Amino acid sequence: AAKQPPPLMKKHSQTDLVSRLKTRKILGVGGEDDDGEVHRSKISQVLGNEIKFAVREPLGLRVWQLVSAVMFSGVAIMALAFPDQLYDTVFNEESASSKTPIRLYGGALLSISLIMWNALYTAEKVIIRWTLLTEACYFAVQFLVTTVSLVESSRIATGAVLLLVSRILFVLISIYYYYQVGRRPKKV
């Protein structure tokens, strides 16, 4: 006669602590990763922890981003709509030989201003840093080009000197925020 197999006993892994720990170890959850972070599930390991990527914003960053976006937009619109007045304000000369370069400058500034406006609404550290670096590079290049133009013309206009001083200040502010956003938060 055929023997009946013994009845299967269900193992309740939720009550068996050793079994639970073994299962979690096999799945790779519950342990610490390189950053000392304990993952509760495989999904959190794969997706990552969004708190890790959150930006600890330095004081005044969003105000600086707003000021930059408004400033870039304003100068861009002025360069596109009133190129002669913009040139006259900076260099104290009647008008440029051609309006095309000034309007192209306005178009480039308008493109940069769109990036500035979009960066104002993001919380991603990388995008904010790249925007600040773009801004600092722009101001540095504008400082150099304006300085060379003034040396070549051998005329020093008050508007141009104010522009140079403001560009140095803007480069310093942008670099300051660039490094502040890039700092690693202190572990608590």
PyMOL commands that set and color helices and strands:
alter all, ss='L'
color gray80, all
select helices_A, chain A and resi 17-27+42-47+50-53+61-81+83-91+100-120+125-153+158-182
alter helices_A, ss='H'
color red, helices_A
deselect
rebuild
show_as cartoon
